[in-house]
Amino acid sequence: MGINFDEIKKKAQSALEESAPKIEHGIDKAGGFAKSKFGQHAAKIDNVATKAKGLLHKTTGKDENGK
């Protein structure tokens, strides 16, 4: 009776895929808030947000447009 890591991975990936739009919205919202506080670093904030979305899409197996 061991732990089935493949099953856990599939469930986690499924939950991530279902939540991806909400996560992406959260990334955008957090980026907007950070830019309102640290506007002089807007380019860096945008870069981090873009990388976070890219990682999200890579993890869910979708392209950068979420398809």
Summary of the structure (lengths in Angstrom):
residues: 67
radius of gyration: 15.2
end to end distance: 38.0
largest distance: 55.1
contacts: 146
relative contact order: 0.14
helix: 82%
strand: 0%
